[in-house]
Amino acid sequence: MASKKFDIQAFPGFKPITLLCLIVLYAPLVIVTVYSFNASASLTNWEGISLRWYADVFSGPESEKFKIAARNSFIIAIIAATTSTAIATLAATAMVRGGAFKLRTVSFGLISMPLMVPEIVTAVATLIFFNAIGFDRGLLTILLAHIAFCIPFAYLPIQARMQGIEDTYEQAALDLYATKRQAFTKILMPLMMPGIISGFLLAFIVSLDDFIITNFVKGAGVETLPTAIFGSVKQGIKPNIMAISTMLLGVSVVMVTLSYLVSKSDKTK
């Protein structure tokens, strides 16, 4: 007897629940984006479309603070994503191509642990660790914390990509007298590149958007874009904050789109 095709949409209440989830997730983002173009300084009155708050971000009273915070965020995100992607690539190579070895399961658990542990716990533990070793908090502590936190985010797409590559390519290269290093750099690495790029983009956006860990390990007077936004919001929500949030949301959308296009283009080959 042929089994019936499973259709989740046939469950009662599926569409209303889906619609409710979409509204809860995306309605606040739409509201923030729309009101960032509001000409009024009021958050309740609409007076027409204007770019005055985007101009205020770059030339207003708080512009210098946000420029420094944005520069810190992008520098940290680029370095953290690059370093964590390199470490994740080496880890994925060892886990997928390294064969069976002791503590293999434990190693995978350690790599994946930041994904399972609540971020607030990771933030507190990182802060205690830096204080215990007498490490002065600042940009370097943020960078080190972000590298450690971003490794599993970069690791998962790289590992998934490597698992989809048969080792026959490397074996063929070795049979043709290539060294193991040549087989890795000239055969495996180009095939892994879509996963590496996706891992880098994911690690970059996670680092750029992180607030909790950054807020715990940053030093006095050191700000990234999320912590600078939080500091301004504590004094009251201003329209320029909505403009900054919209631009940050735009960067996130671009990164996710690039990651999708990279994976899609690889599948079409």
C-alpha positions as a printed NumPy array, in Angstrom:
array([[  0.   ,   0.   ,   0.   ],
       [  1.472,   3.32 ,  -1.056],
       [  1.993,   5.78 ,   1.74 ],
       [  0.189,   9.105,   1.567],
       [  2.215,  12.2  ,   0.871],
       [  2.771,  14.215,   4.037],
       [  1.299,  17.703,   3.69 ],
       [  1.837,  19.947,   6.702],
       [ -0.483,  22.584,   5.245],
       [ -3.392,  20.193,   5.736],
       [ -3.15 ,  20.492,   9.529],
       [ -5.917,  22.633,  11.053],
       [ -4.74 ,  26.118,  11.931],
       [ -1.495,  25.905,   9.96 ],
       [ -2.091,  29.012,   7.835],
       [ -3.318,  31.279,  10.689],
       [ -0.384,  30.261,  12.904],
       [  2.07 ,  30.817,  10.05 ],
       [  0.585,  34.236,   9.341],
       [  0.732,  35.161,  13.038],
       [  4.405,  34.147,  13.257],
       [  5.256,  36.187,  10.166],
       [  3.468,  39.233,  11.578],
       [  5.215,  38.954,  14.952],
       [  8.609,  38.513,  13.287],
       [  8.446,  41.086,  10.506],
       [  5.852,  43.723,  11.478],
       [  8.278,  45.482,  13.896],
       [ 10.954,  45.571,  11.173],
       [  8.493,  47.06 ,   8.675],
       [  7.36 ,  49.69 ,  11.199],
       [ 10.946,  50.716,  12.009],
       [ 11.808,  50.945,   8.313],
       [  8.73 ,  52.995,   7.425],
       [  9.109,  55.466,  10.307],
       [ 12.799,  55.981,   9.539],
       [ 11.54 ,  57.964,   6.52 ],
       [  9.098,  60.037,   8.588],
       [  9.688,  63.785,   8.28 ],
       [  8.367,  64.349,  11.799],
       [ 10.437,  64.068,  14.961],
       [  7.43 ,  62.421,  16.591],
       [  7.138,  58.665,  16.594],
       [  3.345,  58.831,  16.419],
       [  2.683,  61.546,  13.821],
       [  3.331,  61.01 ,  10.135],
       [  4.248,  64.189,   8.24 ],
       [  5.476,  62.788,   4.942],
       [  8.536,  61.074,   3.498],
       [ 11.94 ,  62.541,   4.232],
       [ 15.607,  61.486,   4.439],
       [ 16.382,  63.983,   7.216],
       [ 17.076,  61.283,   9.812],
       [ 19.506,  59.473,   7.523],
       [ 21.292,  62.79 ,   7.024],
       [ 21.223,  63.272,  10.811],
       [ 23.057,  59.957,  11.254],
       [ 26.001,  61.28 ,   9.213],
       [ 25.941,  64.956,  10.163],
       [ 23.851,  65.285,  13.325],
       [ 24.956,  65.821,  16.947],
       [ 25.532,  62.091,  17.504],
       [ 27.098,  61.414,  14.107],
       [ 30.676,  61.188,  15.39 ],
       [ 29.716,  58.64 ,  18.028],
       [ 27.908,  56.464,  15.5  ],
       [ 30.749,  56.738,  12.955],
       [ 33.294,  55.508,  15.504],
       [ 30.937,  52.727,  16.648],
       [ 30.274,  51.642,  13.041],
       [ 33.998,  51.62 ,  12.256],
       [ 34.677,  49.483,  15.335],
       [ 31.863,  47.103,  14.41 ],
       [ 32.998,  46.57 ,  10.828],
       [ 36.683,  46.183,  11.736],
       [ 35.862,  43.638,  14.432],
       [ 33.368,  41.807,  12.206],
       [ 35.815,  41.515,   9.284],
       [ 38.715,  40.27 ,  11.429],
       [ 36.521,  37.967,  13.531],
       [ 34.802,  36.477,  10.466],
       [ 38.101,  35.94 ,   8.641],
       [ 39.808,  34.323,  11.638],
       [ 36.844,  32.181,  12.658],
       [ 36.348,  31.018,   9.048],
       [ 39.998,  29.971,   8.788],
       [ 39.767,  28.061,  12.079],
       [ 36.432,  26.52 ,  11.067],
       [ 37.894,  25.381,   7.725],
       [ 40.765,  23.615,   9.472],
       [ 38.373,  22.098,  12.021],
       [ 35.999,  20.856,   9.309],
       [ 38.923,  19.326,   7.416],
       [ 40.04 ,  17.463,  10.521],
       [ 36.522,  16.317,  11.422],
       [ 35.39 ,  15.263,   7.926],
       [ 38.648,  14.228,   6.26 ],
       [ 40.647,  13.258,   9.335],
       [ 39.136,   9.814,   9.692],
       [ 38.245,   8.24 ,  13.012],
       [ 40.138,   9.511,  16.047],
       [ 39.644,   9.627,  19.795],
       [ 37.355,  12.288,  21.205],
       [ 35.937,  13.036,  17.754],
       [ 32.405,  13.337,  19.148],
       [ 33.642,  15.446,  22.049],
       [ 35.452,  17.748,  19.628],
       [ 32.29 ,  18.268,  17.597],
       [ 30.387,  18.992,  20.802],
       [ 32.929,  21.604,  21.863],
       [ 32.748,  23.299,  18.469],
       [ 28.936,  23.37 ,  18.555],
       [ 28.615,  24.36 ,  22.212],
       [ 28.316,  28.153,  21.643],
       [ 25.2  ,  27.436,  19.57 ],
       [ 23.53 ,  25.53 ,  22.416],
       [ 24.635,  27.562,  25.43 ],
       [ 22.532,  30.69 ,  26.11 ],
       [ 24.397,  33.757,  24.917],
       [ 24.113,  35.462,  28.294],
       [ 25.93 ,  32.511,  29.88 ],
       [ 28.697,  32.759,  27.28 ],
       [ 28.951,  36.504,  27.921],
       [ 29.252,  36.102,  31.693],
       [ 31.762,  33.246,  31.371],
       [ 33.88 ,  35.265,  28.938],
       [ 33.838,  38.288,  31.235],
       [ 34.881,  36.178,  34.233],
       [ 37.677,  34.591,  32.187],
       [ 39.103,  37.945,  31.091],
       [ 38.913,  39.28 ,  34.649],
       [ 40.562,  36.134,  36.028],
       [ 43.595,  36.473,  33.75 ],
       [ 43.793,  40.216,  34.264],
       [ 43.037,  41.1  ,  30.652],
       [ 42.066,  44.747,  30.185],
       [ 38.749,  45.075,  28.401],
       [ 38.597,  46.902,  25.091],
       [ 38.449,  46.237,  21.356],
       [ 40.784,  43.248,  21.693],
       [ 38.544,  41.476,  24.214],
       [ 35.545,  42.049,  21.938],
       [ 37.482,  40.653,  18.994],
       [ 38.629,  37.529,  20.871],
       [ 35.117,  36.891,  22.185],
       [ 33.621,  37.296,  18.718],
       [ 36.159,  34.938,  17.143],
       [ 35.321,  32.212,  19.662],
       [ 31.573,  32.798,  19.306],
       [ 31.579,  32.907,  15.479],
       [ 33.542,  29.669,  14.9  ],
       [ 30.51 ,  27.327,  15.028],
       [ 28.506,  29.635,  12.733],
       [ 31.274,  29.469,  10.139],
       [ 31.894,  25.76 ,  10.777],
       [ 28.414,  24.415,   9.965],
       [ 28.151,  25.515,   6.28 ],
       [ 31.787,  24.576,   5.67 ],
       [ 31.296,  21.123,   7.172],
       [ 28.069,  20.618,   5.214],
       [ 29.817,  21.567,   1.987],
       [ 32.793,  19.299,   2.663],
       [ 30.542,  16.34 ,   3.464],
       [ 28.981,  16.721,   0.029],
       [ 32.37 ,  16.429,  -1.699],
       [ 33.528,  12.891,  -2.38 ],
       [ 37.134,  12.144,  -1.488],
       [ 37.654,  10.534,  -4.899],
       [ 38.78 ,  13.915,  -6.248],
       [ 41.626,  14.088,  -3.759],
       [ 42.493,  10.425,  -4.284],
       [ 42.708,  11.003,  -8.032],
       [ 45.028,  13.962,  -7.463],
       [ 47.258,  11.863,  -5.194],
       [ 47.335,   9.099,  -7.793],
       [ 48.607,  11.701, -10.273],
       [ 51.541,  12.428,  -7.956],
       [ 50.142,  15.532,  -6.275],
       [ 51.182,  16.088,  -2.676],
       [ 48.559,  16.166,   0.064],
       [ 49.   ,  19.907,   0.3  ],
       [ 48.443,  20.322,  -3.438],
       [ 45.387,  18.065,  -3.323],
       [ 43.961,  20.223,  -0.544],
       [ 44.762,  23.658,  -1.969],
       [ 44.139,  22.971,  -5.657],
       [ 41.315,  20.406,  -5.51 ],
       [ 39.452,  20.48 ,  -2.21 ],
       [ 39.638,  24.206,  -1.425],
       [ 38.07 ,  25.407,  -4.721],
       [ 35.254,  22.879,  -4.269],
       [ 34.747,  24.068,  -0.691],
       [ 34.708,  27.767,  -1.596],
       [ 30.894,  28.212,  -1.641],
       [ 30.702,  26.802,   1.89 ],
       [ 33.655,  28.92 ,   3.028],
       [ 32.078,  32.092,   1.633],
       [ 28.736,  31.25 ,   3.256],
       [ 30.484,  30.584,   6.554],
       [ 32.339,  33.9  ,   6.342],
       [ 29.173,  35.869,   5.57 ],
       [ 27.276,  34.194,   8.403],
       [ 30.105,  34.807,  10.884],
       [ 30.378,  38.425,   9.699],
       [ 26.713,  39.216,  10.25 ],
       [ 26.661,  37.43 ,  13.635],
       [ 29.649,  39.483,  14.789],
       [ 28.256,  42.735,  13.381],
       [ 24.865,  42.306,  15.08 ],
       [ 26.041,  40.909,  18.424],
       [ 25.073,  42.928,  21.468],
       [ 25.004,  40.75 ,  24.599],
       [ 28.578,  39.415,  24.521],
       [ 29.918,  42.751,  23.283],
       [ 28.179,  44.664,  26.064],
       [ 29.764,  42.418,  28.704],
       [ 33.347,  42.35 ,  27.451],
       [ 33.78 ,  45.881,  26.05 ],
       [ 35.794,  48.384,  28.012],
       [ 34.692,  51.796,  29.23 ],
       [ 34.302,  54.232,  26.347],
       [ 34.468,  51.485,  23.713],
       [ 31.347,  51.144,  21.595],
       [ 30.166,  49.075,  18.67 ],
       [ 27.088,  49.929,  16.639],
       [ 24.666,  47.712,  18.631],
       [ 25.91 ,  49.02 ,  22.007],
       [ 25.841,  52.625,  20.747],
       [ 22.242,  52.144,  19.596],
       [ 21.326,  50.643,  22.972],
       [ 22.929,  53.576,  24.8  ],
       [ 20.909,  56.062,  22.748],
       [ 17.666,  54.117,  23.171],
       [ 18.024,  54.284,  26.972],
       [ 17.674,  58.065,  26.658],
       [ 14.605,  57.7  ,  24.484],
       [ 13.807,  56.328,  21.049],
       [ 14.712,  58.887,  18.397],
       [ 13.998,  58.78 ,  14.656],
       [ 17.725,  58.669,  13.846],
       [ 17.923,  55.374,  15.746],
       [ 15.319,  53.982,  13.365],
       [ 17.429,  55.156,  10.413],
       [ 20.542,  53.421,  11.794],
       [ 18.544,  50.27 ,  12.526],
       [ 17.177,  50.265,   8.982],
       [ 20.672,  50.576,   7.507],
       [ 21.929,  47.771,   9.755],
       [ 18.956,  45.668,   8.673],
       [ 19.85 ,  46.411,   5.05 ],
       [ 23.403,  45.16 ,   5.578],
       [ 22.023,  41.957,   7.121],
       [ 19.661,  41.419,   4.187],
       [ 22.501,  41.939,   1.702],
       [ 24.711,  39.411,   3.506],
       [ 21.954,  36.797,   3.67 ],
       [ 21.147,  37.367,  -0.018],
       [ 24.798,  36.973,  -1.001],
       [ 25.027,  33.75 ,   0.988],
       [ 21.89 ,  32.45 ,  -0.748],
       [ 23.154,  33.41 ,  -4.201],
       [ 26.508,  31.726,  -3.566],
       [ 24.851,  28.467,  -2.517],
       [ 22.324,  28.633,  -5.376],
       [ 24.955,  29.288,  -8.042],
       [ 26.976,  26.323,  -6.777],
       [ 23.97 ,  23.999,  -7.06 ],
       [ 23.327,  25.017, -10.647],
       [ 26.801,  23.96 , -11.786]])
